Amino acid sequence: MPVWRDAIGGIATPTSDEQRTCFTLDTHRVLICINAFGPEMPLDEAMALTARLLTKYASATDISTTIIIPNN
């Protein structure tokens, strides 16, 4: 299971987030990593759903997306 980290420490895993990096009422910019482990929901659908939910429930604007494919 991947663990997302920055220079300070852990940020999140696919099953939990860190208190230090959680959304608050003061949050203005976010980076959301979607781990695509299987075909249950195609990545483009997961990205579109995430954008819709951010817009609906967090009044998000100026949403951009990028797919990063790791070099193996």
HTML snippet that shows the backbone in 3Dmol.js (N, CA, C, O; Angstrom):
<script src="https://3Dmol.org/build/3Dmol-min.js"></script>
<div id="view" style="width:600px;height:400px;position:relative"></div>
<script>
const pdb = `
ATOM      1  N   MET A   1       0.843  -1.163   0.000  1.00  0.00           N
ATOM      2  CA  MET A   1       0.000   0.000   0.000  1.00  0.00           C
ATOM      3  C   MET A   1       0.900   1.242   0.000  1.00  0.00           C
ATOM      4  O   MET A   1       1.822   1.336   0.811  1.00  0.00           O
ATOM      5  N   PRO A   2       0.640   2.188  -0.898  1.00  0.00           N
ATOM      6  CA  PRO A   2       1.469   3.394  -0.932  1.00  0.00           C
ATOM      7  C   PRO A   2       1.227   4.282   0.286  1.00  0.00           C
ATOM      8  O   PRO A   2       0.118   4.350   0.816  1.00  0.00           O
ATOM      9  N   VAL A   3       2.270   4.946   0.709  1.00  0.00           N
ATOM     10  CA  VAL A   3       2.182   5.957   1.760  1.00  0.00           C
ATOM     11  C   VAL A   3       2.708   7.250   1.157  1.00  0.00           C
ATOM     12  O   VAL A   3       3.871   7.322   0.760  1.00  0.00           O
ATOM     13  N   TRP A   4       1.871   8.260   1.088  1.00  0.00           N
ATOM     14  CA  TRP A   4       2.274   9.548   0.541  1.00  0.00           C
ATOM     15  C   TRP A   4       2.957  10.331   1.642  1.00  0.00           C
ATOM     16  O   TRP A   4       2.429  10.438   2.749  1.00  0.00           O
ATOM     17  N   ARG A   5       4.154  10.895   1.343  1.00  0.00           N
ATOM     18  CA  ARG A   5       4.955  11.616   2.330  1.00  0.00           C
ATOM     19  C   ARG A   5       5.470  12.915   1.732  1.00  0.00           C
ATOM     20  O   ARG A   5       5.582  13.053   0.514  1.00  0.00           O
ATOM     21  N   ASP A   6       5.780  13.862   2.605  1.00  0.00           N
ATOM     22  CA  ASP A   6       6.500  15.062   2.194  1.00  0.00           C
ATOM     23  C   ASP A   6       7.733  15.176   3.086  1.00  0.00           C
ATOM     24  O   ASP A   6       8.070  14.225   3.790  1.00  0.00           O
ATOM     25  N   ALA A   7       8.399  16.306   3.068  1.00  0.00           N
ATOM     26  CA  ALA A   7       9.640  16.471   3.824  1.00  0.00           C
ATOM     27  C   ALA A   7       9.423  16.382   5.336  1.00  0.00           C
ATOM     28  O   ALA A   7      10.360  16.085   6.078  1.00  0.00           O
ATOM     29  N   ILE A   8       8.209  16.633   5.792  1.00  0.00           N
ATOM     30  CA  ILE A   8       7.918  16.602   7.228  1.00  0.00           C
ATOM     31  C   ILE A   8       7.532  15.209   7.701  1.00  0.00           C
ATOM     32  O   ILE A   8       7.862  14.825   8.823  1.00  0.00           O
ATOM     33  N   GLY A   9       6.842  14.453   6.865  1.00  0.00           N
ATOM     34  CA  GLY A   9       6.391  13.125   7.261  1.00  0.00           C
ATOM     35  C   GLY A   9       5.226  12.660   6.421  1.00  0.00           C
ATOM     36  O   GLY A   9       5.028  13.118   5.296  1.00  0.00           O
ATOM     37  N   GLY A  10       4.451  11.738   6.984  1.00  0.00           N
ATOM     38  CA  GLY A  10       3.327  11.150   6.274  1.00  0.00           C
ATOM     39  C   GLY A  10       2.239  12.156   5.954  1.00  0.00           C
ATOM     40  O   GLY A  10       1.956  13.058   6.742  1.00  0.00           O
ATOM     41  N   ILE A  11       1.634  11.990   4.787  1.00  0.00           N
ATOM     42  CA  ILE A  11       0.504  12.826   4.371  1.00  0.00           C
ATOM     43  C   ILE A  11      -0.771  11.984   4.367  1.00  0.00           C
ATOM     44  O   ILE A  11      -1.804  12.401   4.890  1.00  0.00           O
ATOM     45  N   ALA A  12      -0.684  10.791   3.769  1.00  0.00           N
ATOM     46  CA  ALA A  12      -1.878   9.954   3.674  1.00  0.00           C
ATOM     47  C   ALA A  12      -1.519   8.583   3.124  1.00  0.00           C
ATOM     48  O   ALA A  12      -0.430   8.360   2.594  1.00  0.00           O
ATOM     49  N   THR A  13      -2.470   7.678   3.269  1.00  0.00           N
ATOM     50  CA  THR A  13      -2.432   6.369   2.622  1.00  0.00           C
ATOM     51  C   THR A  13      -3.787   6.222   1.926  1.00  0.00           C
ATOM     52  O   THR A  13      -4.657   7.072   2.114  1.00  0.00           O
ATOM     53  N   PRO A  14      -3.990   5.184   1.139  1.00  0.00           N
ATOM     54  CA  PRO A  14      -5.304   5.009   0.508  1.00  0.00           C
ATOM     55  C   PRO A  14      -6.454   4.839   1.503  1.00  0.00           C
ATOM     56  O   PRO A  14      -7.617   4.977   1.125  1.00  0.00           O
ATOM     57  N   THR A  15      -6.147   4.544   2.765  1.00  0.00           N
ATOM     58  CA  THR A  15      -7.215   4.303   3.738  1.00  0.00           C
ATOM     59  C   THR A  15      -7.275   5.311   4.872  1.00  0.00           C
ATOM     60  O   THR A  15      -8.190   5.243   5.693  1.00  0.00           O
ATOM     61  N   SER A  16      -6.332   6.247   4.949  1.00  0.00           N
ATOM     62  CA  SER A  16      -6.367   7.223   6.041  1.00  0.00           C
ATOM     63  C   SER A  16      -5.614   8.493   5.648  1.00  0.00           C
ATOM     64  O   SER A  16      -4.748   8.480   4.774  1.00  0.00           O
ATOM     65  N   ASP A  17      -5.965   9.574   6.311  1.00  0.00           N
ATOM     66  CA  ASP A  17      -5.309  10.860   6.104  1.00  0.00           C
ATOM     67  C   ASP A  17      -4.625  11.273   7.410  1.00  0.00           C
ATOM     68  O   ASP A  17      -4.924  10.733   8.475  1.00  0.00           O
ATOM     69  N   GLU A  18      -3.727  12.212   7.314  1.00  0.00           N
ATOM     70  CA  GLU A  18      -3.042  12.748   8.477  1.00  0.00           C
ATOM     71  C   GLU A  18      -3.739  14.019   8.942  1.00  0.00           C
ATOM     72  O   GLU A  18      -4.195  14.811   8.117  1.00  0.00           O
ATOM     73  N   GLN A  19      -3.827  14.221  10.228  1.00  0.00           N
ATOM     74  CA  GLN A  19      -4.453  15.413  10.788  1.00  0.00           C
ATOM     75  C   GLN A  19      -3.798  16.689  10.247  1.00  0.00           C
ATOM     76  O   GLN A  19      -4.482  17.677   9.981  1.00  0.00           O
ATOM     77  N   ARG A  20      -2.493  16.662  10.091  1.00  0.00           N
ATOM     78  CA  ARG A  20      -1.733  17.831   9.629  1.00  0.00           C
ATOM     79  C   ARG A  20      -2.148  18.287   8.232  1.00  0.00           C
ATOM     80  O   ARG A  20      -2.008  19.467   7.911  1.00  0.00           O
ATOM     81  N   THR A  21      -2.652  17.386   7.399  1.00  0.00           N
ATOM     82  CA  THR A  21      -2.975  17.734   6.016  1.00  0.00           C
ATOM     83  C   THR A  21      -4.467  17.651   5.697  1.00  0.00           C
ATOM     84  O   THR A  21      -4.847  17.589   4.528  1.00  0.00           O
ATOM     85  N   CYS A  22      -5.302  17.648   6.716  1.00  0.00           N
ATOM     86  CA  CYS A  22      -6.751  17.541   6.466  1.00  0.00           C
ATOM     87  C   CYS A  22      -7.324  18.868   5.956  1.00  0.00           C
ATOM     88  O   CYS A  22      -6.726  19.930   6.132  1.00  0.00           O
ATOM     89  N   PHE A  23      -8.481  18.779   5.330  1.00  0.00           N
ATOM     90  CA  PHE A  23      -9.189  19.974   4.866  1.00  0.00           C
ATOM     91  C   PHE A  23      -9.753  20.705   6.087  1.00  0.00           C
ATOM     92  O   PHE A  23     -10.238  20.072   7.024  1.00  0.00           O
ATOM     93  N   THR A  24      -9.687  22.041   6.071  1.00  0.00           N
ATOM     94  CA  THR A  24     -10.321  22.860   7.100  1.00  0.00           C
ATOM     95  C   THR A  24     -11.047  24.000   6.391  1.00  0.00           C
ATOM     96  O   THR A  24     -11.002  24.103   5.165  1.00  0.00           O
ATOM     97  N   LEU A  25     -11.707  24.845   7.156  1.00  0.00           N
ATOM     98  CA  LEU A  25     -12.374  25.999   6.564  1.00  0.00           C
ATOM     99  C   LEU A  25     -11.369  26.986   5.974  1.00  0.00           C
ATOM    100  O   LEU A  25     -11.743  27.837   5.168  1.00  0.00           O
ATOM    101  N   ASP A  26     -10.112  26.884   6.361  1.00  0.00           N
ATOM    102  CA  ASP A  26      -9.060  27.758   5.837  1.00  0.00           C
ATOM    103  C   ASP A  26      -8.351  27.177   4.613  1.00  0.00           C
ATOM    104  O   ASP A  26      -7.457  27.821   4.064  1.00  0.00           O
ATOM    105  N   THR A  27      -8.726  25.991   4.180  1.00  0.00           N
ATOM    106  CA  THR A  27      -8.082  25.346   3.034  1.00  0.00           C
ATOM    107  C   THR A  27      -8.459  26.083   1.745  1.00  0.00           C
ATOM    108  O   THR A  27      -9.635  26.316   1.464  1.00  0.00           O
ATOM    109  N   HIS A  28      -7.421  26.444   0.967  1.00  0.00           N
ATOM    110  CA  HIS A  28      -7.660  27.139  -0.304  1.00  0.00           C
ATOM    111  C   HIS A  28      -7.121  26.374  -1.505  1.00  0.00           C
ATOM    112  O   HIS A  28      -7.593  26.565  -2.626  1.00  0.00           O
ATOM    113  N   ARG A  29      -6.145  25.515  -1.280  1.00  0.00           N
ATOM    114  CA  ARG A  29      -5.571  24.717  -2.375  1.00  0.00           C
ATOM    115  C   ARG A  29      -5.393  23.292  -1.871  1.00  0.00           C
ATOM    116  O   ARG A  29      -5.038  23.069  -0.714  1.00  0.00           O
ATOM    117  N   VAL A  30      -5.646  22.327  -2.759  1.00  0.00           N
ATOM    118  CA  VAL A  30      -5.487  20.920  -2.376  1.00  0.00           C
ATOM    119  C   VAL A  30      -4.840  20.126  -3.503  1.00  0.00           C
ATOM    120  O   VAL A  30      -4.940  20.479  -4.678  1.00  0.00           O
ATOM    121  N   LEU A  31      -4.192  19.074  -3.122  1.00  0.00           N
ATOM    122  CA  LEU A  31      -3.688  18.062  -4.049  1.00  0.00           C
ATOM    123  C   LEU A  31      -4.353  16.765  -3.636  1.00  0.00           C
ATOM    124  O   LEU A  31      -4.196  16.313  -2.502  1.00  0.00           O
ATOM    125  N   ILE A  32      -5.089  16.171  -4.545  1.00  0.00           N
ATOM    126  CA  ILE A  32      -5.769  14.912  -4.254  1.00  0.00           C
ATOM    127  C   ILE A  32      -5.158  13.840  -5.137  1.00  0.00           C
ATOM    128  O   ILE A  32      -5.121  13.970  -6.360  1.00  0.00           O
ATOM    129  N   CYS A  33      -4.680  12.781  -4.505  1.00  0.00           N
ATOM    130  CA  CYS A  33      -4.104  11.648  -5.240  1.00  0.00           C
ATOM    131  C   CYS A  33      -5.127  10.527  -5.246  1.00  0.00           C
ATOM    132  O   CYS A  33      -5.576  10.088  -4.187  1.00  0.00           O
ATOM    133  N   ILE A  34      -5.497  10.063  -6.422  1.00  0.00           N
ATOM    134  CA  ILE A  34      -6.431   8.954  -6.562  1.00  0.00           C
ATOM    135  C   ILE A  34      -5.616   7.736  -6.988  1.00  0.00           C
ATOM    136  O   ILE A  34      -5.020   7.722  -8.066  1.00  0.00           O
ATOM    137  N   ASN A  35      -5.595   6.731  -6.147  1.00  0.00           N
ATOM    138  CA  ASN A  35      -4.877   5.496  -6.454  1.00  0.00           C
ATOM    139  C   ASN A  35      -5.794   4.599  -7.279  1.00  0.00           C
ATOM    140  O   ASN A  35      -6.861   4.202  -6.810  1.00  0.00           O
ATOM    141  N   ALA A  36      -5.393   4.285  -8.483  1.00  0.00           N
ATOM    142  CA  ALA A  36      -6.194   3.444  -9.374  1.00  0.00           C
ATOM    143  C   ALA A  36      -5.648   2.018  -9.318  1.00  0.00           C
ATOM    144  O   ALA A  36      -4.751   1.653 -10.080  1.00  0.00           O
ATOM    145  N   PHE A  37      -6.198   1.224  -8.412  1.00  0.00           N
ATOM    146  CA  PHE A  37      -5.706  -0.138  -8.213  1.00  0.00           C
ATOM    147  C   PHE A  37      -6.388  -1.173  -9.090  1.00  0.00           C
ATOM    148  O   PHE A  37      -5.833  -2.244  -9.336  1.00  0.00           O
ATOM    149  N   GLY A  38      -7.583  -0.862  -9.562  1.00  0.00           N
ATOM    150  CA  GLY A  38      -8.299  -1.868 -10.332  1.00  0.00           C
ATOM    151  C   GLY A  38      -9.379  -1.243 -11.188  1.00  0.00           C
ATOM    152  O   GLY A  38      -9.546  -0.023 -11.203  1.00  0.00           O
ATOM    153  N   PRO A  39     -10.110  -2.084 -11.902  1.00  0.00           N
ATOM    154  CA  PRO A  39     -11.090  -1.598 -12.880  1.00  0.00           C
ATOM    155  C   PRO A  39     -12.461  -1.252 -12.295  1.00  0.00           C
ATOM    156  O   PRO A  39     -13.382  -0.949 -13.054  1.00  0.00           O
ATOM    157  N   GLU A  40     -12.625  -1.289 -10.963  1.00  0.00           N
ATOM    158  CA  GLU A  40     -13.953  -1.056 -10.384  1.00  0.00           C
ATOM    159  C   GLU A  40     -14.550   0.264 -10.854  1.00  0.00           C
ATOM    160  O   GLU A  40     -15.734   0.326 -11.189  1.00  0.00           O
ATOM    161  N   MET A  41     -13.738   1.322 -10.882  1.00  0.00           N
ATOM    162  CA  MET A  41     -14.174   2.609 -11.417  1.00  0.00           C
ATOM    163  C   MET A  41     -13.017   3.141 -12.256  1.00  0.00           C
ATOM    164  O   MET A  41     -11.941   3.410 -11.723  1.00  0.00           O
ATOM    165  N   PRO A  42     -13.223   3.292 -13.538  1.00  0.00           N
ATOM    166  CA  PRO A  42     -12.142   3.821 -14.384  1.00  0.00           C
ATOM    167  C   PRO A  42     -11.639   5.165 -13.846  1.00  0.00           C
ATOM    168  O   PRO A  42     -12.405   5.948 -13.284  1.00  0.00           O
ATOM    169  N   LEU A  43     -10.358   5.414 -14.024  1.00  0.00           N
ATOM    170  CA  LEU A  43      -9.728   6.609 -13.466  1.00  0.00           C
ATOM    171  C   LEU A  43     -10.406   7.893 -13.929  1.00  0.00           C
ATOM    172  O   LEU A  43     -10.584   8.809 -13.126  1.00  0.00           O
ATOM    173  N   ASP A  44     -10.787   7.984 -15.192  1.00  0.00           N
ATOM    174  CA  ASP A  44     -11.434   9.212 -15.664  1.00  0.00           C
ATOM    175  C   ASP A  44     -12.760   9.450 -14.947  1.00  0.00           C
ATOM    176  O   ASP A  44     -13.114  10.596 -14.667  1.00  0.00           O
ATOM    177  N   GLU A  45     -13.496   8.379 -14.646  1.00  0.00           N
ATOM    178  CA  GLU A  45     -14.752   8.507 -13.905  1.00  0.00           C
ATOM    179  C   GLU A  45     -14.495   8.931 -12.460  1.00  0.00           C
ATOM    180  O   GLU A  45     -15.227   9.756 -11.913  1.00  0.00           O
ATOM    181  N   ALA A  46     -13.462   8.372 -11.847  1.00  0.00           N
ATOM    182  CA  ALA A  46     -13.115   8.739 -10.468  1.00  0.00           C
ATOM    183  C   ALA A  46     -12.706  10.204 -10.388  1.00  0.00           C
ATOM    184  O   ALA A  46     -13.069  10.904  -9.442  1.00  0.00           O
ATOM    185  N   MET A  47     -11.955  10.663 -11.376  1.00  0.00           N
ATOM    186  CA  MET A  47     -11.531  12.063 -11.400  1.00  0.00           C
ATOM    187  C   MET A  47     -12.730  12.990 -11.592  1.00  0.00           C
ATOM    188  O   MET A  47     -12.825  14.021 -10.926  1.00  0.00           O
ATOM    189  N   ALA A  48     -13.634  12.638 -12.485  1.00  0.00           N
ATOM    190  CA  ALA A  48     -14.826  13.454 -12.730  1.00  0.00           C
ATOM    191  C   ALA A  48     -15.714  13.503 -11.490  1.00  0.00           C
ATOM    192  O   ALA A  48     -16.232  14.563 -11.140  1.00  0.00           O
ATOM    193  N   LEU A  49     -15.892  12.367 -10.825  1.00  0.00           N
ATOM    194  CA  LEU A  49     -16.699  12.320  -9.606  1.00  0.00           C
ATOM    195  C   LEU A  49     -16.066  13.186  -8.524  1.00  0.00           C
ATOM    196  O   LEU A  49     -16.765  13.935  -7.842  1.00  0.00           O
ATOM    197  N   THR A  50     -14.771  13.093  -8.365  1.00  0.00           N
ATOM    198  CA  THR A  50     -14.074  13.907  -7.365  1.00  0.00           C
ATOM    199  C   THR A  50     -14.283  15.387  -7.636  1.00  0.00           C
ATOM    200  O   THR A  50     -14.573  16.150  -6.714  1.00  0.00           O
ATOM    201  N   ALA A  51     -14.140  15.801  -8.886  1.00  0.00           N
ATOM    202  CA  ALA A  51     -14.344  17.207  -9.239  1.00  0.00           C
ATOM    203  C   ALA A  51     -15.779  17.644  -8.958  1.00  0.00           C
ATOM    204  O   ALA A  51     -16.001  18.739  -8.442  1.00  0.00           O
ATOM    205  N   ARG A  52     -16.757  16.796  -9.294  1.00  0.00           N
ATOM    206  CA  ARG A  52     -18.167  17.136  -9.031  1.00  0.00           C
ATOM    207  C   ARG A  52     -18.426  17.303  -7.533  1.00  0.00           C
ATOM    208  O   ARG A  52     -19.098  18.248  -7.118  1.00  0.00           O
ATOM    209  N   LEU A  53     -17.893  16.384  -6.722  1.00  0.00           N
ATOM    210  CA  LEU A  53     -18.115  16.454  -5.280  1.00  0.00           C
ATOM    211  C   LEU A  53     -17.426  17.663  -4.658  1.00  0.00           C
ATOM    212  O   LEU A  53     -17.980  18.301  -3.763  1.00  0.00           O
ATOM    213  N   LEU A  54     -16.220  17.980  -5.128  1.00  0.00           N
ATOM    214  CA  LEU A  54     -15.529  19.172  -4.624  1.00  0.00           C
ATOM    215  C   LEU A  54     -16.294  20.438  -4.978  1.00  0.00           C
ATOM    216  O   LEU A  54     -16.384  21.362  -4.169  1.00  0.00           O
ATOM    217  N   THR A  55     -16.840  20.479  -6.177  1.00  0.00           N
ATOM    218  CA  THR A  55     -17.620  21.638  -6.595  1.00  0.00           C
ATOM    219  C   THR A  55     -18.898  21.745  -5.767  1.00  0.00           C
ATOM    220  O   THR A  55     -19.241  22.822  -5.280  1.00  0.00           O
ATOM    221  N   LYS A  56     -19.594  20.629  -5.612  1.00  0.00           N
ATOM    222  CA  LYS A  56     -20.884  20.628  -4.904  1.00  0.00           C
ATOM    223  C   LYS A  56     -20.746  20.909  -3.415  1.00  0.00           C
ATOM    224  O   LYS A  56     -21.479  21.733  -2.868  1.00  0.00           O
ATOM    225  N   TYR A  57     -19.805  20.228  -2.749  1.00  0.00           N
ATOM    226  CA  TYR A  57     -19.744  20.297  -1.288  1.00  0.00           C
ATOM    227  C   TYR A  57     -18.674  21.237  -0.733  1.00  0.00           C
ATOM    228  O   TYR A  57     -18.716  21.589   0.446  1.00  0.00           O
ATOM    229  N   ALA A  58     -17.721  21.647  -1.564  1.00  0.00           N
ATOM    230  CA  ALA A  58     -16.656  22.526  -1.074  1.00  0.00           C
ATOM    231  C   ALA A  58     -16.557  23.815  -1.887  1.00  0.00           C
ATOM    232  O   ALA A  58     -15.613  24.588  -1.719  1.00  0.00           O
ATOM    233  N   SER A  59     -17.531  24.044  -2.765  1.00  0.00           N
ATOM    234  CA  SER A  59     -17.527  25.243  -3.616  1.00  0.00           C
ATOM    235  C   SER A  59     -16.204  25.417  -4.360  1.00  0.00           C
ATOM    236  O   SER A  59     -15.736  26.539  -4.554  1.00  0.00           O
ATOM    237  N   ALA A  60     -15.611  24.311  -4.770  1.00  0.00           N
ATOM    238  CA  ALA A  60     -14.320  24.347  -5.462  1.00  0.00           C
ATOM    239  C   ALA A  60     -14.450  25.013  -6.819  1.00  0.00           C
ATOM    240  O   ALA A  60     -15.473  24.892  -7.494  1.00  0.00           O
ATOM    241  N   THR A  61     -13.401  25.718  -7.207  1.00  0.00           N
ATOM    242  CA  THR A  61     -13.322  26.347  -8.512  1.00  0.00           C
ATOM    243  C   THR A  61     -11.919  26.112  -9.057  1.00  0.00           C
ATOM    244  O   THR A  61     -11.022  25.695  -8.324  1.00  0.00           O
ATOM    245  N   ASP A  62     -11.736  26.378 -10.328  1.00  0.00           N
ATOM    246  CA  ASP A  62     -10.418  26.282 -10.960  1.00  0.00           C
ATOM    247  C   ASP A  62      -9.783  24.907 -10.735  1.00  0.00           C
ATOM    248  O   ASP A  62      -8.626  24.809 -10.325  1.00  0.00           O
ATOM    249  N   ILE A  63     -10.542  23.859 -11.005  1.00  0.00           N
ATOM    250  CA  ILE A  63     -10.070  22.484 -10.809  1.00  0.00           C
ATOM    251  C   ILE A  63      -9.296  22.039 -12.044  1.00  0.00           C
ATOM    252  O   ILE A  63      -9.773  22.178 -13.170  1.00  0.00           O
ATOM    253  N   SER A  64      -8.107  21.508 -11.824  1.00  0.00           N
ATOM    254  CA  SER A  64      -7.338  20.932 -12.931  1.00  0.00           C
ATOM    255  C   SER A  64      -6.923  19.519 -12.537  1.00  0.00           C
ATOM    256  O   SER A  64      -6.755  19.209 -11.357  1.00  0.00           O
ATOM    257  N   THR A  65      -6.763  18.681 -13.538  1.00  0.00           N
ATOM    258  CA  THR A  65      -6.401  17.285 -13.285  1.00  0.00           C
ATOM    259  C   THR A  65      -5.219  16.876 -14.133  1.00  0.00           C
ATOM    260  O   THR A  65      -5.000  17.404 -15.223  1.00  0.00           O
ATOM    261  N   THR A  66      -4.465  15.932 -13.618  1.00  0.00           N
ATOM    262  CA  THR A  66      -3.313  15.373 -14.325  1.00  0.00           C
ATOM    263  C   THR A  66      -3.205  13.902 -13.954  1.00  0.00           C
ATOM    264  O   THR A  66      -3.368  13.535 -12.790  1.00  0.00           O
ATOM    265  N   ILE A  67      -2.934  13.072 -14.933  1.00  0.00           N
ATOM    266  CA  ILE A  67      -2.655  11.662 -14.660  1.00  0.00           C
ATOM    267  C   ILE A  67      -1.150  11.469 -14.730  1.00  0.00           C
ATOM    268  O   ILE A  67      -0.509  11.811 -15.724  1.00  0.00           O
ATOM    269  N   ILE A  68      -0.600  10.917 -13.663  1.00  0.00           N
ATOM    270  CA  ILE A  68       0.829  10.625 -13.601  1.00  0.00           C
ATOM    271  C   ILE A  68       1.000   9.115 -13.643  1.00  0.00           C
ATOM    272  O   ILE A  68       0.476   8.400 -12.788  1.00  0.00           O
ATOM    273  N   ILE A  69       1.717   8.644 -14.616  1.00  0.00           N
ATOM    274  CA  ILE A  69       1.977   7.209 -14.750  1.00  0.00           C
ATOM    275  C   ILE A  69       3.427   6.969 -14.335  1.00  0.00           C
ATOM    276  O   ILE A  69       4.349   7.495 -14.960  1.00  0.00           O
ATOM    277  N   PRO A  70       3.630   6.177 -13.283  1.00  0.00           N
ATOM    278  CA  PRO A  70       4.996   5.968 -12.786  1.00  0.00           C
ATOM    279  C   PRO A  70       5.830   5.162 -13.770  1.00  0.00           C
ATOM    280  O   PRO A  70       5.314   4.315 -14.499  1.00  0.00           O
ATOM    281  N   ASN A  71       7.113   5.439 -13.775  1.00  0.00           N
ATOM    282  CA  ASN A  71       8.053   4.638 -14.555  1.00  0.00           C
ATOM    283  C   ASN A  71       8.394   3.396 -13.749  1.00  0.00           C
ATOM    284  O   ASN A  71       8.818   3.497 -12.598  1.00  0.00           O
ATOM    285  N   ASN A  72       8.213   2.249 -14.335  1.00  0.00           N
ATOM    286  CA  ASN A  72       8.518   1.006 -13.604  1.00  0.00           C
ATOM    287  C   ASN A  72       9.882   0.509 -13.967  1.00  0.00           C
ATOM    288  O   ASN A  72      10.320  -0.522 -13.457  1.00  0.00           O
TER     289      ASN A  72
END
`;
const viewer = $3Dmol.createViewer("view");
viewer.addModel(pdb, "pdb");
viewer.setStyle({}, {cartoon: {color: "spectrum"}});
viewer.zoomTo();
viewer.render();
</script>
